[in-house]
Amino acid sequence: MSDFRFNIPSTSSLIAFEATARLGGVIRASEELNTSQSAISRHIRNLETSLGDKLFQRQGRGVVLTRSGEDYYVAVKSSLESLHAAGRGLRTQTGSVIIACTHEISDFLLLPALGELKRSMGGDAHVRVLNGDYDMLHLLLPAGVDIVFEHSVTPTDPSAVKLLDEEIVPVGSPSFVKRFERVLGRHPRYWSNVPRLDLAQFTQSWATWTTWFQAHDCDLPKAPVEALESYQQVLDEAAAGAGMALGWNGFVNAYLESGRLVRIRDNWLRSQISLYAVLTQNGYNNRNAARFLKSLSALGEGLAGARQVSPQRQPTREAGSYLKLL
């Protein structure tokens, strides 16, 4: 059996490239895709880096395709049209359930539990997971998506299922924590020069390092910061000892259980934000989508029960109106 894997860019990068090429500029592409200009530019920059070639050149206030860009555009346009048609075709299959989510939700929450989720439905549903950046997921809805995920205080749909409350804690490799043991044992305001790992782009109302330090009544200490493109990279670099990372409950659990990462503080910080699974209009008309949503409810209960909070430090007060210590 071949070990070959397709080495292709993210769907979000391809969609951003197609829109920019077709419309002749980043501004128009961002307006059509309902996202920021910086997000479009970042996707194109990452795409050009992965391909090792320039796809656009400036012309006046817009951009035009290079010769390489023209060739690539033909292939990308054809591929996206084929994927779109295939998605609509799958939607007509009996028992099909299509889910759209970020790579983090897919890799850390859904895929590890997908077999059990499908078995809970009796095995008669075909489940397909479409991945993309959070700010681009709405572009997948025309492909017949049944279930999406949202981070919010209150879900947009009362039938939504809560998977997780947003809870964060600083984490690092055992060797990293040992190396900075003396300073990390002090109040966070003294964590100067302790390397931090962060996401390059926050496209939703997630808690950040700023949020965590402010909840501890201090500003961000000056320290080396490395910004990475994905949360998987953040956790892997933290496990390699490159810096401390924010660990999200439900996403960092496997690293903590294996011992690759350890908590730097006993208490989790909980925000008012939660992760919800929500039926789309298509989902409301799909019997199996509603069944899958019920299975996700059981998954959420399991994730909530799996969080281990150290009894060494019990909450003594609320840390601001946004977060509280657990």
N, C-alpha and C positions, 0 to 999 in steps of 0.2 A: 504494500500500500504506500503510495507516494506521500512524502512529508511536505510537498509543495504547498505554499500558502500564497494567496494573492496579496501582493504588496501594493495596495491602492490607497490614495488619500481618503480623508473623511468625506462623508456625504455633504457635510456643511461646507467644506472647502470647495467641492465641485459645484455646488449650487451657487455659492458666492461668485465663483469664476464665471459660470455660465451667464448669470445676470449682469455682471460687469461687462463682459464681452458683448452681450446682446444690446445693452443699453448705452454702452460707450462711456461709462464713468462710475466711480465708486458712489457718488452722491445719489444718482438715480437707482443704483442697485440697492443701496441701504433703504431708500424710500419704498421700493417695491417689496423688499424682504422684511420690512418693518424691524430693522435692527440698526445698530450704530455704524457710522462710517469707519470707526476704528476697528470694529469687529470684521467688517468686509476686508479692510486692508490687511488685518492680521491673517485671515484665512488665505488670502492671495499670497502673502509673503511666505506663509508656511508651505503652500502648494509649490511655489517656485523653488523653495529650498529643497523640498523632497524630490522634485524633478531635476534639479540642477540646471535650470534654464529659465530665462526671462520670458514671460508670457505677454507682457504689456510694455508699451512705451508711451510716454506722455505726448499728447497732441493738443495744444491749446489748453483748455480747462478740463479736457477729458483724457481718455486713453484709447489707444488702438492696439490691436493684437500684433505681436511680432509674427514672423513666419512660423516659428515653433508654436506660438499661441494659436494661430489659425488652424494648424493641423490638429492640435489638441482639442480645440473647441468642437470640431466636427465629431471627434470620438466621444467627448463628454456629452454633447447634446444628444447624440444617438443613444448613449447608454442611459442617460436620465429619462429619456422618453420611454425606453424599453422597461426600465424599473417601474416607472409610473404605470404603464399599461399592465405590467405583471401584478402590481399591487392591487389594481382595480379588478383584475381577473381573479386573484385569490379571494377577494372580498365576496365573490359570488359562490365560492365553494361552501358546501354545507359544513357547519362546525368551525369555520375559520375564525380566529381571533387575532387581530393585528394590534400590536402595542408599540407606541412611540415613546422613547425615553432617552436620557443622556447615557453616555458610555458608562458613567459611574454607577447609575442605577442598574443598568444591564449587567455589568461585570460583577458588582459586589452584592446585589440583592436578588435580581431575577434569575440569572443563569444558574447560580449554585442551587436554587430551589425549584428550577423549572420542571425537572422530572417529577418531583412530588406534587407540584401544582397541577400538572397535567393528569397525574394519576388520580388526584382528588376529584377530577371532572369525569372520571370513568374512561379516560383514554380516547374519547371520540372527538376531540377538538384538535385542530391543527393550529398551533400557536406560532406566530411570527413576530420577532422583535426587531424594530427599526431603530437605529441609533443616530443621534445627531447632537450638536450643541444646543443648549437650552433655548437660546434666542432664535434658533432655526427650526425647531420642532414643528411649529405651526405649518410649515411648508409641506410636511408629510401628511397632513390631514386629508387632502384630496385623494390620497392613495387608499382610503377606506379604513383609516385608523379607528379602532374601537375604544382604546384605553390610553389615556395620557396621565402624566404626573405633574403635580404642581406643588410649589413650596409657598405656603401662605399661613396667615393667622387663622382665617376662616375659609374653608373650601368654597369654590363657586357653585358647587352642586351639593345639596344636602345628603344625597345618596353616596357621596364620596367615602372612600375607605382610608383611614389613617394608618400609615405604615410605621412612621417613626416621628417622635418629637425631636427637634434639633437639639442635640447635646454635644458639646465639644470639650476636649481636654488636650493639653499639650502632651505630645509623645516624642520619644526619641529611642534610639538603639541603646541597649544596656551599656555599651562602651562609651557612647556619647554622654549619657547621663552620668556615668562614673567620671568622665573627663571634666565635666562642668559641675560636679557634685556640690562644691562649696558655694558657688554663686546661685545655683538653682535651689539651694536650700534656703535662700533668703527671699524676701518679698519680691514679686515680679518687677517692681520699679528698679531693682538693682541688676536686672538681667542684661546689662550692657555687654556688647561684644559676644553674646551667645548667638551663633548663626541660626537664622530662621529660613524655613522653606515655605513657599507660598504659591498660590495659583496665579498665573499671568493675567487671567481675566476672570472677573466675577460678573456674571450676567444676570444674577438674581439676588434676592435679599438674603444671602447666606451671612452667617456670622463670619467675622474676619479676625485677624490678629488684633486690629484696633479695638474691635468689640471686646475681645477677651481681656486685654490690658485695661481698658476703660472700666470694665466690670470689677477690676481689682484696684480701682481708684488711681490709675497712673496712665501716663502716655506711653506710646511705643518707645522702648529703649533703643538707642542707636546700636545697630548691629549689622553684620553682613546679611543680606537677604538675596536668596536665589529664587527667581520666579520660573515656574515650570508650567507646561501646557496642560497637563492632566493630573488628576488626583492620584492615579496609579503611579505616575512618576514621582509625585511628592512623597508618597508612602515608601516607595522603593529606595529613594535617595535617603530618606530618614532612616530606614532600616540599614542602609550602608554606612551610616554615621556622618552624613554630610550636614546635618542640622536637625533642629527640632521642627515638628509639624503640628498642625492642628488635627486632632483625631476626631472624626465624626462617628458617633455611636451608630452602629449598623454597617459602617463602611470600613472601620479600622479593626473590627473585632477579631478577624482571622489573624492579623498581625500580633495582636495582644495575646491571643490564645496560644500562638506558636512561640511566643517569647521574642520574636524579631523586634518588637517595639514594646516599650513599657510606658506607663503613665508617669509624667513628671509631677503631676499634682493628684491628690487623692480624689478631689471633687470634680464632678462633671459640671459644666455650665449649661443650663437649659434656657433656650430662647422661647419666644412666643410663637415661633414658626414651627410648622409640622410638614411632613411629606405626605401628600394624599394621592391616591389613585382615583381617577375620575373617568366616568363614561363620556364619550363623545356622543354626538347625535346619532352617528352610525351605531355606536355601542348600544344605545337604547333600543335599537331595532334588531339587535343580535342576541338571541337567547343565551348562547354560550359565553358572550362577553360578560353578561350579568353573573353567570356561574363562576367565571374566572375571577371576577371582582370579589365574590364571596371567598374564594380560595386565598386571594390576597389579604383578606381580612384576617384569616387564620395565620398567615405568614407574619403580619404585623404584630399579632399577639405574641407569637414566638420570639420575634426580635425584641419586643419590649421586655419579655421575661428573661432574655439572655443577658441583658446588661448587668454587670456586676459593679455595685457601688461599694467602695471600701468603707467599713464601719469606723475607721480610725478618726475620720473627721465628719461630724454631722453638721448640717447646715445651721448657721447661727443667725443669718439675716439675709434679706434680699439684696442682691448686688445691682442696684439701679432698677429702673422700670422695665428694662428690656430683658435682662438675664437674671437668673437666680442660681445659687449654688445648690448642688445636690450631694 
